[in-house]
């Protein structure tokens, strides 16, 4: 570890607006660069400059690998991170895994289920299944050489174990961060800024189930009214052509689909 680093400064490659906002809110200075992450030689220049300035950076090869879906799948295949000969089938349950890495240590801070009705967090997994998912994801990140920051990994649960279907550096797309936070888990943006500054993040276990659903315009009530509906935890109104999304507290995985259908009926006027 760098003993003399200024922990109030971080480096962001192709910066995510959500991380820029969190850094500004936290009083963290940002040095950034816009570079084609698929061009390894171009990546080396800003990374070397940031490292020389005392900032924590990832190896160029790690960022290049995670920017290339085919390279990720080669790592999965060549290192036997999936059960031999097994590929994900269309009907296999799908998960997304959010990780935060610091000094090459990878912490899985959120596992979310993708369902026909939307997203559910935390994913309703047994302890053994969750441990398998975490193990395969962190093994992949080790193989890439990823050192600092958030990563978003897609996983299919086959009958013979978890199979990684994709992985990239960065936060999960909205509404994943809002969903994880609303369930009482990790604040992904704040955690990402912390690990990019070289600081460990305390683990946080979600204390309730929450579901997120993307809703196209038009909404019958206004966003303020939607925010006042029972169980609603977070709202982003649609701005056509971009849809909006709503995060709600749900009683259990078994009742989540019904509760999302009730929300859709209120917001879109659909039959429940």
DAQUI-V605387 format. One record per pair of residues at least 6 apart in sequence whose ideal C-beta (glycine too) atoms are under 8 Angstrom apart, sorted by the first residue. I is the first residue (numbers start at 1). J is the second residue. Records with the same first field share a line. If there is no record, write none. Layout:
I->J  J
//
This chain:
1->103  198
2->54  56  198
4->54
5->54  55  56  197  198
6->54
7->197  198  199
8->27  28  29  197
9->28  29  30  31  54  55  197
10->23  28  29  30  31  55  56  193  196  197
11->30  31  32  33  47  50  55  56  57  196
12->19  20  23  30  31  32  196
13->32  33  35  37  43  46  47  58  63
14->32  33  34  35  37
15->30  32
16->170  171
18->171  177  189
19->30  171  189  192  193  196
20->30  32
21->189
22->28  189  190  192  193
23->29  30  193
24->30
26->190  193
28->193  197
31->50  53  55
33->46  50
35->42  43  45  46
36->42  43
37->43  63  64  66  67  169
38->64  67  68
39->64
40->60  61  64
43->60  63  64
44->60
47->57  58  59  60  63
50->57
51->57
56->147  148  196  197  198
57->147  148
58->145  146  147  148  149  169
59->145  147
61->144  145
62->144  145  146  147  169
63->146  169
64->71
65->71  72  75  144  145
66->72  144  146  151  167  168  169
67->168  169
69->166
72->140  144  164  166  167  168
75->81  140  143  144
76->82  140  163  164
79->139  143
81->136  139  140  143  164
82->136  161  162  163  164
83->158  160  161  163
86->158  160  161  163
87->163
88->156  158  163  165
89->156  158
92->156  157  158  163
93->113  114  156  157
94->113  114  154  155  156  157  165
95->111  112  113  114  123  133  154  155  156  157  162
96->111  112  114  119  152  153  154  155  172  176
97->108  110  111  112  133  134  137  152  153  154  155
98->108  109  110  111  112  150  151  152  171  172  176  177  180  186  188
99->106  107  108  109  137  138  141  150  151  153
100->106  107  109  149  150  186  188  191  192  194  195  201
101->107  141  146  147  148  149  150  151  195
102->147  148  194  195  198  199  200  201
103->147  148  198
104->142  145  146  147
105->200
106->137  138  141  142  146  151
107->201  203
108->133  134  137  138
109->180  185  186  188  191  201  203  204
110->121  122  176  180  185  186  188  206
111->121  122  123  125  130  133  134
112->119  120  121  122  123  172  176  179  180
113->119  120  121  123  124  253
115->256  257
116->257
117->211  213  256  257  260  261
118->211  212  213  214  260
119->175  176  179  211  212  213
120->209  210  211  250  253  256
121->179  180  183  185  206  209  210  211  212
122->183  185  206  209
123->130
124->253
125->133
129->157  162
132->161  162
133->155  157  162
136->155  161  162  164
137->153  155  164  167
140->153  164  167
141->151  167
144->167
146->169
148->195  196  198
149->169  170  192  195  196
150->169  170  171  188  191  192  195
151->167  168  169  170
152->167  168  169  170  171  172  173  176
153->164  166  167
154->164  165  166  167
155->162  163  164  165
156->162  163  165
157->163
171->177  188  189  192
172->188
174->236  245
175->212  214  234  236  245  247
176->188  212
177->187  188  189
178->212  234  236  245  247
179->210  211  212  234  247
180->186  188  206
181->187  188  234
182->210  233  234  247  249
183->206  207  208  209  210
184->204  205  206  207  208
185->204  205  206
186->201  203  204
191->201
194->200  201
195->201
208->249
209->249  250  251  252  253  256
210->233  247  248  249  250
211->247  248  250  256  259  260
212->245  246  247  248
213->245  246  248  260  263  264
214->243  244  245
215->238  243  244  245  246  264  267  268
216->238  243  268
217->238  240  243  244
218->238
219->226  237  238  244  267  268
220->266  267  268  269
221->229  266  267
222->237
223->235  236  237  244
226->232  235  237  246  266  267
227->235
229->263  266
231->248  249  250  259  263
232->246  247  248  263
233->247  248  249
234->246  247
235->244  245  246  247
236->244  245  246
237->244
238->244
246->263  267
248->259  260  263
250->256  259  260
251->259
261->270  272
262->272
264->270  272
265->271  272
//
